[in-house]
Amino acid sequence: MDKSKVPVEQRQAIGLLMDDHRAVKKLFKQFEAASGLAEKRSIAQETCQQLTVHAQIEEEIFYPALRGASDKLDDMLDEAKVEHGVAKDLIAAIEQDDAEMLEANYKVLTEYVGHHVEEEEGELFPAVIKAKIDLRDVATQLESRKMELLGQPA
Protein backbone atom coordinates (compact mmCIF):
# COMPACT_ATOMS: atom_id res chain seq x y z
CA MET A 1 0.00 0.00 0.00
CA ASP A 2 1.29 3.46 -0.95
CA LYS A 3 1.02 5.92 1.94
CA SER A 4 0.72 8.87 -0.46
CA LYS A 5 -2.58 7.45 -1.73
CA VAL A 6 -4.09 7.36 1.78
CA PRO A 7 -6.53 10.26 2.34
CA VAL A 8 -5.10 13.06 4.47
CA GLU A 9 -7.51 12.47 7.39
CA GLN A 10 -6.16 8.90 7.68
CA ARG A 11 -2.58 9.22 6.44
CA GLN A 12 -0.84 9.93 9.75
CA ALA A 13 -2.44 7.05 11.67
CA ILE A 14 -2.20 4.45 8.90
CA GLY A 15 1.27 5.73 7.98
CA LEU A 16 2.52 5.23 11.55
CA LEU A 17 1.28 1.64 11.57
CA MET A 18 2.78 0.97 8.14
CA ASP A 19 6.12 2.42 9.29
CA ASP A 20 6.03 -0.03 12.22
CA HIS A 21 5.41 -2.86 9.74
CA ARG A 22 8.43 -1.80 7.65
CA ALA A 23 10.67 -1.54 10.74
CA VAL A 24 9.77 -5.06 11.86
CA LYS A 25 10.27 -6.47 8.36
CA LYS A 26 13.80 -5.00 8.44
CA LEU A 27 14.44 -6.75 11.75
CA PHE A 28 13.23 -10.03 10.24
CA LYS A 29 15.80 -9.65 7.44
CA GLN A 30 18.55 -8.72 9.92
CA PHE A 31 17.81 -11.83 11.96
CA GLU A 32 18.02 -13.99 8.86
CA ALA A 33 21.39 -12.46 7.95
CA ALA A 34 22.79 -12.62 11.50
CA SER A 35 25.33 -15.33 12.25
CA GLY A 36 25.92 -15.50 15.99
CA LEU A 37 23.50 -16.42 18.76
CA ALA A 38 24.13 -13.17 20.65
CA GLU A 39 23.29 -11.07 17.59
CA LYS A 40 20.16 -13.14 16.88
CA ARG A 41 19.04 -12.80 20.52
CA SER A 42 19.50 -9.04 20.38
CA ILE A 43 17.51 -8.72 17.15
CA ALA A 44 14.82 -11.05 18.51
CA GLN A 45 14.44 -8.94 21.67
CA GLU A 46 14.18 -5.74 19.63
CA THR A 47 11.58 -7.39 17.39
CA CYS A 48 9.55 -8.54 20.40
CA GLN A 49 9.57 -5.05 21.91
CA GLN A 50 8.54 -3.40 18.63
CA LEU A 51 5.73 -5.90 18.03
CA THR A 52 4.48 -5.69 21.62
CA VAL A 53 4.23 -1.90 21.46
CA HIS A 54 2.64 -2.02 18.00
CA ALA A 55 0.01 -4.54 19.06
CA GLN A 56 -0.75 -2.59 22.21
CA ILE A 57 -1.38 0.72 20.45
CA GLU A 58 -3.53 -1.03 17.86
CA GLU A 59 -5.58 -2.78 20.56
CA GLU A 60 -5.88 0.24 22.86
CA ILE A 61 -6.46 2.98 20.30
CA PHE A 62 -6.68 2.04 16.61
CA TYR A 63 -9.03 -0.94 16.69
CA PRO A 64 -11.52 0.63 19.15
CA ALA A 65 -11.68 3.73 16.90
CA LEU A 66 -12.82 1.49 14.02
CA ARG A 67 -15.31 -0.64 15.99
CA GLY A 68 -18.91 -0.28 14.88
CA ALA A 69 -18.13 1.39 11.54
CA SER A 70 -19.29 -1.72 9.64
CA ASP A 71 -19.85 -5.43 10.19
CA LYS A 72 -17.04 -6.18 7.73
CA LEU A 73 -14.58 -4.05 9.71
CA ASP A 74 -15.72 -5.61 12.99
CA ASP A 75 -15.10 -9.10 11.56
CA MET A 76 -11.59 -8.07 10.47
CA LEU A 77 -10.91 -6.59 13.92
CA ASP A 78 -12.02 -9.83 15.59
CA GLU A 79 -9.60 -11.78 13.39
CA ALA A 80 -6.79 -9.30 14.08
CA LYS A 81 -7.37 -9.69 17.82
CA VAL A 82 -6.96 -13.47 17.53
CA GLU A 83 -3.84 -13.04 15.40
CA HIS A 84 -2.38 -10.69 18.02
CA GLY A 85 -3.00 -13.36 20.66
CA VAL A 86 -1.02 -15.95 18.71
CA ALA A 87 1.80 -13.45 18.07
CA LYS A 88 1.93 -12.68 21.81
CA ASP A 89 2.31 -16.38 22.56
CA LEU A 90 5.23 -16.60 20.12
CA ILE A 91 6.78 -13.44 21.60
CA ALA A 92 6.52 -14.96 25.08
CA ALA A 93 8.25 -18.12 23.82
CA ILE A 94 11.06 -16.07 22.30
CA GLU A 95 11.44 -14.00 25.47
CA GLN A 96 11.97 -17.20 27.48
CA ASP A 97 15.37 -17.19 25.77
CA ASP A 98 15.49 -20.88 24.85
CA ALA A 99 18.49 -20.91 22.50
CA GLU A 100 17.47 -24.22 20.93
CA MET A 101 14.01 -22.94 19.97
CA LEU A 102 14.92 -19.34 19.06
CA GLU A 103 15.25 -19.98 15.32
CA ALA A 104 12.00 -21.97 15.11
CA ASN A 105 9.96 -19.53 17.19
CA TYR A 106 11.34 -16.52 15.33
CA LYS A 107 10.68 -18.11 11.92
CA VAL A 108 7.06 -18.83 12.82
CA LEU A 109 6.68 -15.31 14.23
CA THR A 110 8.10 -13.89 10.99
CA GLU A 111 5.63 -15.88 8.89
CA TYR A 112 2.70 -15.09 11.15
CA VAL A 113 3.39 -11.37 11.35
CA GLY A 114 3.97 -11.28 7.59
CA HIS A 115 0.48 -12.74 7.07
CA HIS A 116 -1.04 -10.29 9.57
CA VAL A 117 0.64 -7.30 7.88
CA GLU A 118 -0.61 -8.43 4.45
CA GLU A 119 -4.16 -8.59 5.79
CA GLU A 120 -3.95 -5.22 7.52
CA GLU A 121 -2.46 -3.43 4.54
CA GLY A 122 -4.40 -5.35 1.90
CA GLU A 123 -7.82 -5.58 3.55
CA LEU A 124 -8.21 -3.65 6.81
CA PHE A 125 -6.61 -0.35 5.81
CA PRO A 126 -8.47 -0.19 2.45
CA ALA A 127 -11.74 -0.90 4.31
CA VAL A 128 -10.95 1.93 6.75
CA ILE A 129 -10.26 4.26 3.81
CA LYS A 130 -13.49 3.20 2.12
CA ALA A 131 -15.44 3.83 5.36
CA LYS A 132 -13.99 7.37 5.42
CA ILE A 133 -13.14 7.19 9.12
CA ASP A 134 -11.38 10.36 10.28
CA LEU A 135 -8.27 9.24 12.14
CA ARG A 136 -6.56 12.58 12.83
CA ASP A 137 -7.19 12.43 16.61
CA VAL A 138 -6.36 8.72 16.60
CA ALA A 139 -2.98 9.45 14.99
CA THR A 140 -2.03 11.82 17.82
CA GLN A 141 -3.08 9.25 20.41
CA LEU A 142 -1.16 6.47 18.66
CA GLU A 143 2.02 8.54 18.52
CA SER A 144 1.94 9.67 22.14
CA ARG A 145 1.08 6.20 23.47
CA LYS A 146 3.84 4.63 21.39
CA MET A 147 6.37 7.11 22.77
CA GLU A 148 5.13 6.43 26.29
CA LEU A 149 5.45 2.66 25.88
CA LEU A 150 8.95 3.04 24.42
CA GLY A 151 9.93 5.28 27.33
CA GLN A 152 10.57 8.28 25.10
CA PRO A 153 9.33 11.83 25.73
CA ALA A 154 6.37 12.74 23.54
Stockholm file with secondary structure:
# STOCKHOLM 1.0

chainA/1-154         MDKSKVPVEQRQAIGLLMDDHRAVKKLFKQFEAASGLAEKRSIAQETCQQLTVHAQIEEEIFYPALRGASDKLDDMLDEAKVEHGVAKDLIAAIEQDDAEMLEANYKVLTEYVGHHVEEEEGELFPAVIKAKIDLRDVATQLESRKMELLGQPA
#=GR chainA/1-154 SS CCGGGSCHHHHHHHHHHHHHHHHHHHHHHHHHHCCSHHHHHHHHHHHHHHHHHHHHHIIIIIHHHHTTSCHHHHHHHHHHHHHHHHHHHHHHHHHTTCHHHHHHHHHHHHHHHHHHHHHIIIIIHHHHHHTTCCCHHHHHHHHHHHHHHTTCCC
#=GC SS_cons         CCGGGSCHHHHHHHHHHHHHHHHHHHHHHHHHHCCSHHHHHHHHHHHHHHHHHHHHHIIIIIHHHHTTSCHHHHHHHHHHHHHHHHHHHHHHHHHTTCHHHHHHHHHHHHHHHHHHHHHIIIIIHHHHHHTTCCCHHHHHHHHHHHHHHTTCCC
//
